[in-house]
Amino acid sequence: MHGDVRPARRANFSELHKARRDIEIACEMLIRHLEDAPMNPDRNADLWQQFRADLCGAEGALSKEGDRVGRRISAFKDGIEALCRPVLDRGIGRESYED
């Protein structure tokens, strides 16, 4: 066996949870301040832009931290693939699908 994979699994699913939480926070903050009067200059402009980027990866290029949610989801996908790769490479259960 390749050692205890539980810490890796926890860390991997933690990325997915963080992505979901980033989306939740962005939605709550943007909705809560939807009807606020615009400020000029807006000292929170970077924060609002990051929230928009968290909801729409295309806006990541416009924010300081980029597409945080996209990076977390990619990390989760890569982690799941790494955890499952040994089983997939051995072909366990393949014969039942080939019938």
TAKA-V778547 format. One record per residue. N is the residue number from 1. RES is the residue in one letter. D_FIRST is the distance of its C-alpha to the first C-alpha in Angstrom with 2 decimals. Layout:
# TAKA-V778547
{{N RES D_FIRST} {N RES D_FIRST}}
This chain:
# TAKA-V778547
{{1 M 0.00} {2 H 3.79} {3 G 5.60} {4 D 8.14} {5 V 9.37} {6 R 12.50} {7 P 14.68} {8 A 14.21} {9 R 15.05} {10 R 17.97} {11 A 19.25} {12 N 19.13} {13 F 21.08} {14 S 23.30} {15 E 24.54} {16 L 25.59} {17 H 27.31} {18 K 29.08} {19 A 30.31} {20 R 31.72} {21 R 33.30} {22 D 34.85} {23 I 36.43} {24 E 37.69} {25 I 39.28} {26 A 40.85} {27 C 42.39} {28 E 43.73} {29 M 45.25} {30 L 46.82} {31 I 48.27} {32 R 49.54} {33 H 51.44} {34 L 52.53} {35 E 56.17} {36 D 56.47} {37 A 59.34} {38 P 58.27} {39 M 58.45} {40 N 59.69} {41 P 58.04} {42 D 54.95} {43 R 53.10} {44 N 50.04} {45 A 50.05} {46 D 46.73} {47 L 45.10} {48 W 46.53} {49 Q 45.43} {50 Q 41.83} {51 F 41.91} {52 R 43.23} {53 A 40.50} {54 D 37.87} {55 L 39.41} {56 C 40.13} {57 G 37.94} {58 A 40.96} {59 E 42.64} {60 G 39.82} {61 A 41.82} {62 L 44.60} {63 S 42.69} {64 K 41.66} {65 E 37.97} {66 G 37.76} {67 D 35.66} {68 R 33.40} {69 V 32.34} {70 G 31.59} {71 R 29.37} {72 R 27.44} {73 I 27.04} {74 S 25.94} {75 A 23.31} {76 F 22.08} {77 K 22.11} {78 D 20.26} {79 G 17.53} {80 I 17.21} {81 E 17.17} {82 A 14.40} {83 L 12.21} {84 C 13.33} {85 R 13.52} {86 P 10.36} {87 V 11.71} {88 L 15.18} {89 D 14.72} {90 R 13.59} {91 G 16.66} {92 I 15.52} {93 G 18.83} {94 R 20.88} {95 E 23.20} {96 S 24.46} {97 Y 25.66} {98 E 27.34} {99 D 29.80}}
